[in-house]
């Protein structure tokens, strides 16, 4: 349960970042990644934003 919630939070955040900066970040396989163990990411990731999303997910946030 926690693992799935974390995966979903990470994928959603990476997709959000890619949508905001399509020239700097590309995410492939995100549609299938929730049921998979693999995701292809190419580009720059805002680690601060990603860490906050992960922390919020673990803490029970939205």
C-alpha positions in Angstrom: 0.0 0.0 0.0 2.7 2.5 1.0 4.9 1.5 -1.9 2.1 2.1 -4.4 1.2 5.4 -2.9 4.9 6.5 -3.1 5.1 5.4 -6.7 2.0 7.2 -7.7 3.2 10.4 -5.9 6.6 10.2 -7.7 5.1 9.6 -11.1 2.5 12.3 -10.7 5.2 14.8 -9.7 7.6 13.9 -12.5 4.7 14.2 -15.0 3.8 17.6 -13.5 7.4 18.8 -13.9 7.6 17.5 -17.4 4.4 19.3 -18.3 5.8 22.6 -16.9 9.2 22.2 -18.6 8.8 19.9 -21.7 12.1 21.1 -23.2 14.0 20.2 -20.0 12.3 16.9 -18.9 10.8 13.9 -20.6 9.0 11.1 -18.9 8.3 7.9 -20.8 6.2 5.0 -19.6 4.4 7.0 -16.9 1.0 5.7 -18.0 2.1 2.1 -17.4 4.5 2.8 -14.6 2.0 2.4 -11.8 1.7 -1.3 -12.6 5.4 -1.6 -13.5 8.7 -1.3 -11.9 10.3 0.8 -14.6 10.1 4.4 -15.8 12.3 6.3 -18.2 13.2 9.9 -17.3 15.4 12.1 -19.3 16.3 15.6 -18.2 16.5 17.8 -15.1 14.4 17.1 -12.1 13.6 19.6 -9.3 14.7 17.4 -6.4 13.3 19.8 -3.8 9.8 19.6 -5.2 10.1 15.8 -5.6 11.3 15.4 -2.0 8.4 17.5 -0.7 5.9 15.3 -2.6 7.5 12.1 -1.3 7.5 13.5 2.3 3.9 14.6 2.0 2.9 11.1 0.7 4.6 9.4 3.6 3.1 11.8 6.1 -0.4 11.2 4.6 -0.7 14.4 2.7 -2.6 14.8 -0.6 
